[in-house]
Amino acid sequence: MEMVVLPENHPDRHVKINTTLTAALRADFIQFLCDHSEVFAWSYDDMPDISHVVICHKIVPQKGRSYDAE
């Protein structure tokens, strides 16, 4: 996998693409992603209408389960 920054003026916004793509397909794919980078949610602030309950993952310990590093 290759890390690609979308768009280049936002180094914190990146995606991973497959390294086995042909050079032409890779270039077309990166251009498509750059052209449509505004549709991605890069942070929670980009999704103000979605409840944090939906977005956040919570780990709940299960009774009687061991989490030892055995």
N, C-alpha and C positions, 0 to 999 in steps of 0.2 A: 504494500500500500504506500501511496505517496501523499504527503501533506501538501495541500494547495490552499493558498490564502485567497479568500473571496470577499470583497474586492481587495486589490493590493494596498489601498490606503487604510485598510482596517486589519492590521496584523493579528488581531485577536479572533477574527472570523475565518475559520478554516474548515475544510472538509478533507476526507481521505478518498482517493480514487485508486482504482486498480492499476498496477504498473504494467499489466500485460496488454493494455490497449495499444492499437497502432498509433503512430504519431499524428496522423490526420484525425482519427477519432478522439484522441486525447485532447487535441487543440480545439476541436468542435465542442466537446463536452465541457471543457473549462470555460470556453466562451459562453456557452449556454448558461452554465451556473453563474458566471459573473453577470450576465445580462438579467438574470432573475434572482440575484442574491437578496433582493428586498423582500422576497416571500418567505425566507427562512426566519425562524425565531431564534435569535442568537443569545438571548438572555430572557429572564423572567419579565423584565421591563418591556419586552417586545410582545408580551401576551397579557395586557392589563385586564382583559375581560374574563380570563380563565382563573378559576379559584385555585389557590395554592394547595388545597386538599387534593385536587386532581393531579397537579404537577409533582408534588413532593412524594418521595418514597420513604416509608417509615418501616423500620425493622422492629418487629415485636418478638421478644424472646418467647419461646414455647415452653410451657411447663413440662418438666421432666426430661428436657433435652440437654445433652452435654455439649458444650462448645470448646472442649479441651483440644489442644493441638496434637492429638495422638495420631 
